[in-house]
Amino acid sequence: MDHQPANFLLPSDPRTFGFFVDGKVVEAGSRPYFERQSPGHGVAVTRIPKCTKDDLDLAVAAARRAFEDGRWSRIPSVERASVLLRAAQIIRRRAEEIALWETLENGKPISQARAEVDGCAGIFEYAAGAARALHGDAFNNLGDRLFGLVTREPIGVVSLITPWNFPFLILCERVPFILAAGCTIVAKPSEVTSATTLILAEVLAEAGLPAGCYNVVTGSGSTIGQAMTEHMDIDMLSFTGSTSVGRRCVQAATGNFKKLGLELGGKNPQIVFADADLEDAADGVAFGIGFNTGQCCVSGSRLIVERSVARAFEEMVAAKFAKVKVGDPLDPATQVGAITTAAQNDTIMTYIEKGKAEGARLVCGGDQLDFGRGHYIAPTLFGDVTGDMAIARDEIFGPVLSIMPFDTVEEAIAIANDTVYGLAASVWSKNIDKALTVTRRVRAGRFWVNTTLAGGPELPLGGFKQSGWGREAGIYGVEEYTQIKSVHIELGKREPWVS
């Protein structure tokens, strides 16, 4: 593993942000702050207000006014699309700034952050088209006297809780679709990665989004997040995070039966058959667990390999890991950056020790890397893993990969499905029959064949089983934030009921 030290672009002082309500930045005033240290450098980079429940109430009230008076919800879709297109242009103009703050707070490599920001602009452009494509249905089969319409209407005020692993990307996989549907938003980013969510407020205001349509309230999940799930004037909650917190969202949302969209945990299989292009598959597997330092809900953390090539493939993956460039997130050559928080770093190392204690064979990695500052863990590979081990069952959320062999297609499918999760999966094979059989029978919301972590805003995101409810992105992602109304129109004079 190579390490490239770099010390450029670090701010001399942390940037202080306010939160954003009703089209205006609100300074923290007497409120306390979170001070965020860059996980790759150990220096303070941002200060974010700790908002209160009263602040949340003000934001929800602003979003409610903006929705009810129709300044966004009732304008023509072409006008909504124009705002989204302008936002895409501004994101591209500010791309380097957004990518820098994403890297400083999250610890992901700057090259990855730049690619994500560019992709986010593309998502806004796609959602602009989807806004204009949204439609209902007509029913002309009710007889001569009755005509039916089905309309889609924006669901209302949407609260959006986003995680720390992809602060800007996950935000942009939701916000433009929520806005395309005509809804208004109250967003709460993770308290450790809030900067780019607040920058998006500036972007949308400049693009012409009316005041009150996008509000950001910063704070902890236990205070602001919990209050969002319980709030009686929020119509829908979109939450991305762990399955355990998603379960609490379900329980809290019963107060007003708010609709939920949940993208939760994953323990995703990568199935490799002996007939695959093994060199390509090894590279894809390394990418699938190393991308975003393994802190990715769709990362391929369970490697299920046909037994006849399992040991050779293990060596190929280990060789790939040895060449991965781990280091300073601000170095453009870095491929694997820093672990985002000290707590997550400790969690990953605890699972590595569990793997050893349970009898798994450490093939490579497993080390806490000491670069003098920040949190870094070497990409880690375990062999001789069985399905009952914690490293095979729990979402570790780090660069830790477990290998399990199989002999038949049926066994590969059974191992892949032996989890409470169903978020994503990949299969590697040159045999289309095998690949499609696996694709059809493995229970996962996203599937890749001979690739992984690929795609764009056209296809929906979401999971099976305990990996969540609902779908984001694509035309489905706009429809998710609408509700359906049936309209029955009598033609002519109806038959009297009372003679």
C-alpha positions in Angstrom: 0.0 0.0 0.0 1.3 3.4 -1.0 0.7 6.6 1.0 1.0 10.0 -0.5 1.4 12.8 2.2 -0.1 16.1 1.3 -0.8 19.3 3.3 -2.4 21.6 0.9 -5.9 23.3 1.0 -6.3 22.9 4.7 -8.2 26.0 6.1 -6.2 28.0 8.7 -9.4 28.5 10.8 -12.7 26.5 10.9 -15.5 28.0 8.9 -18.6 28.9 11.0 -21.9 28.1 9.4 -25.4 29.1 10.3 -28.5 27.1 9.6 -31.1 27.9 6.9 -34.8 28.7 7.4 -37.3 30.4 5.1 -34.7 31.6 2.6 -32.3 33.1 5.1 -29.2 32.0 6.9 -29.8 32.0 10.7 -26.7 32.7 12.8 -26.2 30.4 15.7 -26.3 33.3 18.2 -26.2 31.8 21.7 -26.6 28.3 20.5 -23.7 25.9 21.0 -21.7 24.5 18.1 -20.3 21.2 16.9 -16.7 21.7 15.9 -15.7 19.2 13.2 -12.2 18.0 12.8 -11.1 16.7 9.5 -10.8 12.9 10.0 -7.8 12.8 7.6 -5.8 15.6 9.3 -7.0 16.1 12.9 -7.6 19.9 12.5 -10.8 21.8 13.0 -12.5 22.6 9.7 -16.1 23.6 10.4 -18.4 24.9 13.2 -22.0 23.9 13.0 -24.9 25.2 15.2 -26.7 22.8 17.6 -30.2 23.7 16.7 -33.2 23.2 19.1 -36.7 21.8 18.6 -38.0 25.4 18.4 -35.7 25.9 15.4 -37.1 22.8 13.8 -40.7 24.1 14.4 -39.8 27.3 12.7 -38.4 25.4 9.7 -41.4 23.1 9.4 -43.7 26.1 9.7 -41.8 27.8 6.8 -42.0 24.7 4.7 -45.7 24.4 5.4 -46.5 28.0 4.4 -44.4 27.5 1.2 -46.3 24.4 0.4 -49.8 25.5 1.2 -49.7 28.9 -0.6 -48.6 27.1 -3.8 -45.5 29.1 -4.5 -43.8 25.8 -5.5 -46.4 23.1 -5.3 -48.9 24.6 -7.8 -46.6 26.2 -10.4 -46.1 24.6 -13.8 -43.6 21.8 -13.9 -41.6 23.7 -16.5 -40.9 26.4 -14.0 -39.8 23.8 -11.4 -37.6 22.2 -14.0 -35.9 25.5 -14.8 -34.9 26.0 -11.2 -33.5 22.5 -11.0 -31.5 23.1 -14.2 -30.1 26.4 -12.9 -29.1 24.5 -9.7 -27.2 22.0 -11.8 -25.2 24.8 -13.4 -24.4 26.4 -10.1 -23.3 23.1 -8.6 -20.9 22.7 -11.5 -19.6 26.2 -11.1 -19.0 25.6 -7.4 -17.9 22.0 -7.8 -14.3 22.4 -6.5 -15.5 24.3 -3.4 -18.2 21.7 -2.6 -15.8 18.8 -3.2 -13.3 20.3 -0.8 -15.7 20.7 2.1 -17.0 17.2 1.4 -13.5 15.8 1.7 -12.5 17.9 4.7 -15.5 16.8 6.8 -15.9 13.2 5.5 -12.4 12.1 4.8 -13.1 10.7 1.3 -10.5 11.1 -1.4 -10.8 14.5 -3.2 -10.8 12.8 -6.6 -13.9 10.8 -5.5 -15.6 13.9 -4.1 -15.1 15.7 -7.4 -16.6 12.9 -9.3 -19.6 12.7 -7.0 -20.3 16.5 -7.2 -20.3 16.3 -11.0 -22.6 13.4 -10.8 -24.9 15.4 -8.5 -25.3 18.1 -11.1 -26.4 15.4 -13.5 -29.0 14.2 -11.1 -30.5 17.6 -10.9 -30.6 17.7 -14.7 -32.3 14.3 -14.8 -34.9 15.4 -12.1 -35.7 18.5 -14.1 -36.8 16.2 -17.0 -38.7 13.9 -14.6 -40.6 16.9 -13.2 -42.0 17.5 -16.7 -42.7 13.8 -17.3 -44.7 13.2 -14.2 -48.3 12.4 -15.1 -51.5 10.6 -14.0 -53.9 8.3 -15.9 -57.3 8.5 -17.5 -59.9 5.7 -17.4 -62.3 5.6 -20.4 -63.7 2.2 -19.5 -66.3 3.1 -16.9 -69.2 3.3 -19.3 -70.8 6.2 -21.2 -71.8 8.1 -18.1 -68.6 8.1 -16.1 -65.1 9.2 -16.8 -62.2 8.6 -14.4 -58.9 10.4 -13.8 -56.0 9.5 -11.5 -53.8 12.5 -10.5 -50.5 12.7 -8.7 -50.2 15.4 -6.1 -47.1 16.4 -4.0 -47.3 14.8 -0.6 -46.5 18.0 1.2 -43.7 18.8 3.7 -40.9 16.2 3.6 -38.2 15.9 6.3 -34.9 14.5 5.0 -32.3 12.9 7.3 -29.0 12.2 5.5 -25.9 10.2 6.7 -22.3 11.1 7.0 -20.9 8.7 4.4 -22.1 10.5 1.2 -23.3 13.8 2.5 -23.8 15.6 -0.8 -24.5 12.6 -3.1 -27.3 11.1 -1.0 -28.7 14.6 -0.5 -28.8 15.1 -4.2 -30.3 11.6 -4.8 -33.3 12.9 -2.9 -33.7 16.7 -3.0 -34.2 17.3 -6.7 -36.8 14.5 -6.9 -38.7 15.8 -3.8 -38.7 19.3 -5.4 -39.6 17.9 -8.8 -42.8 16.4 -7.2 -43.7 19.9 -5.8 -42.9 19.2 -2.2 -41.1 21.4 0.3 -38.2 20.2 2.5 -36.7 20.4 5.9 -33.3 18.7 5.9 -31.1 17.5 8.7 -27.6 16.4 7.7 -25.3 14.4 10.0 -23.8 16.6 12.6 -20.3 15.6 11.5 -20.9 16.4 7.8 -23.2 19.4 7.5 -21.3 21.8 5.3 -22.4 20.7 1.9 -26.1 20.5 2.9 -25.9 24.1 3.9 -24.0 25.1 0.7 -26.9 23.5 -1.3 -29.2 25.9 0.4 -27.1 28.7 -1.1 -27.2 27.0 -4.5 -31.0 26.6 -4.5 -31.6 30.1 -3.4 -29.4 31.5 -6.2 -31.2 29.1 -8.7 -34.5 30.8 -7.8 -36.1 28.3 -5.4 -38.7 30.2 -3.4 -38.1 30.9 0.2 -39.3 28.2 2.6 -39.0 25.4 0.0 -35.6 24.1 1.3 -34.7 24.5 4.9 -31.8 23.1 6.8 -31.8 22.5 10.6 -28.5 21.2 12.0 -28.1 19.1 15.1 -27.9 15.7 16.6 -30.0 12.7 15.6 -31.2 12.2 19.1 -32.6 15.7 19.3 -33.5 17.1 15.9 -33.7 13.7 14.1 -36.0 12.3 16.7 -38.2 15.4 16.7 -38.5 15.2 12.9 -39.8 11.6 13.1 -42.4 12.6 15.7 -43.4 16.0 14.2 -47.1 16.2 13.6 -46.9 18.7 10.7 -44.4 16.7 8.6 -46.1 14.6 5.9 -43.2 12.3 4.9 -39.8 11.4 6.3 -36.9 10.2 4.1 -34.2 8.6 6.2 -30.9 7.1 5.1 -28.9 5.3 7.8 -28.7 2.2 9.9 -31.5 -0.4 10.1 -31.7 0.0 13.9 -32.4 3.8 13.6 -34.8 3.1 10.7 -36.8 0.8 13.1 -37.1 3.7 15.5 -38.3 6.0 12.7 -41.1 3.5 12.0 -42.1 3.5 15.6 -42.0 7.3 16.0 -43.8 8.0 12.7 -47.1 6.4 13.9 -48.1 9.7 15.6 -49.5 11.2 12.4 -49.0 8.1 10.1 -46.4 10.0 8.1 -45.2 8.2 5.0 -41.6 6.8 5.3 -38.9 6.3 2.7 -36.0 4.3 4.3 -32.7 3.3 2.8 -31.0 1.2 5.5 -28.2 -1.2 6.0 -26.7 -3.8 3.7 -24.4 -6.8 3.9 -24.0 -7.2 0.2 -22.8 -10.3 -1.7 -20.4 -10.3 -4.6 -20.7 -13.7 -6.3 -17.8 -14.8 -8.5 -18.1 -17.8 -10.7 -15.0 -19.7 -12.0 -15.9 -18.7 -15.6 -15.7 -15.0 -14.9 -12.9 -12.8 -16.1 -11.1 -13.2 -12.8 -8.7 -10.3 -13.2 -11.5 -7.9 -13.9 -13.6 -9.4 -11.1 -10.8 -9.1 -8.6 -10.4 -5.4 -9.5 -14.1 -4.9 -9.2 -14.3 -6.6 -5.9 -11.4 -4.5 -4.5 -13.2 -1.4 -5.7 -16.5 -2.6 -4.3 -15.1 -2.8 -0.8 -12.5 0.0 -1.0 -14.7 2.7 -2.4 -15.5 5.4 0.1 -13.2 3.5 2.6 -15.8 0.8 2.7 -18.2 3.2 4.4 -20.9 2.5 1.8 -24.2 0.8 2.4 -24.0 -0.9 -1.0 -20.4 -2.0 -0.7 -19.7 -5.6 -1.5 -18.5 -6.9 1.8 -19.3 -10.6 1.3 -17.2 -12.3 -1.4 -18.8 -15.6 -2.4 -16.5 -17.5 -4.7 -16.7 -20.8 -6.6 -14.6 -23.2 -4.7 -12.4 -24.3 -7.6 -10.9 -20.9 -7.9 -11.4 -19.6 -4.4 -7.8 -19.7 -3.2 -6.4 -18.3 -6.5 -9.0 -15.5 -6.5 -8.2 -14.7 -2.8 -4.6 -14.2 -3.8 -5.6 -11.9 -6.7 -7.8 -9.8 -4.4 -5.0 -9.6 -1.8 -2.6 -8.4 -4.6 -5.0 -5.7 -5.6 -5.3 -4.6 -2.0 -1.6 -4.3 -1.7 -1.5 -1.8 -4.6 -4.3 0.4 -3.3 -3.2 3.9 -2.5 -4.2 4.8 1.1 -3.5 8.2 2.3 -4.2 11.9 2.6 -7.7 12.6 1.3 -6.6 15.8 -0.3 -4.0 14.1 -2.5 -5.6 13.4 -5.9 -3.7 10.1 -6.1 -5.4 8.7 -3.0 -7.9 5.9 -3.5 -8.8 5.1 0.1 -9.0 8.0 2.5 -9.7 8.4 6.2 -12.4 6.7 8.3 -15.0 9.5 9.0 -15.2 9.3 12.7 -13.1 8.0 15.6 -16.1 5.9 16.8 -16.5 4.3 13.4 -12.8 3.6 13.3 -13.1 1.8 16.6 -16.1 -0.2 15.4 -14.2 -1.4 12.4 -11.1 -2.4 14.4 -13.4 -4.2 16.9 -14.9 -6.3 14.1 -11.4 -7.1 12.7 -10.5 -8.5 16.2 -13.8 -10.4 16.3 -13.0 -12.0 13.0 -9.6 -13.3 14.3 -11.2 -14.5 17.6 -13.9 -16.4 15.8 -11.4 -18.3 13.7 -11.3 -16.5 10.4 -8.0 -16.4 8.6 -6.6 -12.9 8.2 -5.2 -12.8 4.6 -4.1 -9.2 4.5 -4.6 -5.9 6.1 -6.2 -5.6 9.5 -4.0 -2.8 10.5 -4.6 0.6 11.9 -2.4 2.8 9.8 -0.4 5.5 11.5 0.2 8.5 9.3 0.8 10.8 12.3 -2.8 12.1 12.3 -6.3 11.0 11.2 -8.0 7.6 11.2 -6.8 5.1 8.5 -7.4 1.4 8.2 -5.7 -0.9 5.6 -8.1 -2.8 3.3 -8.7 -6.1 5.1 -9.4 -9.6 3.7 -10.5 -12.6 5.7 -10.6 -16.2 4.5 -12.1 -19.3 6.0 -15.2 -17.3 6.9 -18.4 -19.1 7.9 -21.9 -17.7 7.8 -22.3 -17.6 11.6 -19.4 -15.2 12.1 -20.0 -11.6 13.0 -17.9 -10.4 10.1 -20.2 -12.3 7.7 -23.5 -11.2 9.3 -23.1 -7.6 10.6 -22.7 -4.4 8.6 -19.2 -3.4 9.5 -19.2 -0.2 7.4 -15.5 -0.3 6.7 -12.9 -1.8 4.3 -13.3 -5.4 5.6 -14.1 -8.2 3.1 -15.0 -11.8 3.9 -14.5 -14.8 1.5 -16.9 -17.7 1.5 -16.7 -20.6 -1.0 -19.5 -22.3 -2.9 -19.9 -25.4 -5.1 -23.2 -24.9 -7.0 -25.4 -22.1 -8.2 -28.0 -23.0 -5.6 -25.5 -22.8 -2.8 -24.2 -19.4 -4.0 -27.8 -18.1 -4.0 -28.5 -19.5 -0.6 -25.4 -17.9 0.9 -26.2 -14.6 -0.8 -29.7 -14.6 0.7 -28.6 -15.7 4.2 -28.9 -12.2 5.6 -31.6 -9.9 7.0 -30.5 -7.3 4.5 -31.3 -7.0 0.8 -29.8 -3.7 -0.5 -27.5 -4.7 -3.3 -25.6 -7.5 -4.9 -23.1 -8.3 -7.8 -22.5 -11.4 -9.9 -19.4 -12.0 -12.0 -19.8 -14.6 -14.8 -19.4 -14.9 -18.6 -22.4 -17.3 -18.6 -25.6 -15.2 -19.1 -27.8 -18.1 -17.9 -26.0 -18.3 -14.6 -25.8 -14.5 -14.2 -29.5 -14.0 -14.9 -30.5 -16.9 -12.6 -28.6 -15.3 -9.8 -30.0 -11.9 -10.6 -33.6 -13.1 -10.5 -33.3 -15.1 -7.3 -31.0 -13.1 -5.0 -33.2 -10.7 -3.0 -31.7 -7.3 -3.4 -32.9 -3.9 -4.6 -29.9 -3.1 -6.8 -28.0 -5.6 -8.9 -24.8 -5.4 -10.9 -23.6 -8.0 -13.5 -19.8 -8.0 -14.2 -19.5 -4.6 -12.5 -20.4 -3.0 -9.2 -21.3 0.4 -7.8 -22.2 1.6 -11.3 -25.2 3.5 -12.6 -27.0 6.8 -12.8 -30.1 8.7 -11.8 -32.3 6.8 -14.3 -32.6 3.6 -12.2 -34.2 3.5 -8.7 -32.4 3.0 -5.4 -33.7 1.0 -2.5 -33.7 -2.3 -0.7 -35.5 -5.5 0.1 -36.1 -7.0 3.6 -34.5 -4.9 6.4 -32.7 -2.7 4.0 -35.6 -0.3 3.7 -38.9 0.8 2.2 -39.6 2.8 -1.0 -37.4 3.9 -3.9 -35.3 6.9 -4.7 -34.2 8.2 -8.1 -35.6 7.6 -11.5 -39.2 8.5 -12.3 -40.0 6.2 -9.3 -38.1 8.7 -7.1 -40.5 11.5 -8.1 -43.6 9.3 -7.7 -42.4 8.3 -4.2 -43.1 11.9 -3.0 -46.6 12.1 -4.5 -50.0 10.8 -3.5 -52.6 9.5 -5.8 -56.1 11.0 -6.1 -59.0 9.3 -8.0 -61.4 11.6 -9.7 -64.8 10.4 -11.0 -66.6 12.7 -13.5 -70.3 12.2 -14.3 -71.1 12.9 -18.0 -74.6 14.3 -18.3 -77.3 14.1 -15.6 -76.9 11.3 -13.0 -79.8 8.9 -12.3 -81.9 10.2 -9.4 -81.7 8.3 -6.1 -85.0 9.7 -4.8 -87.9 9.8 -7.2 
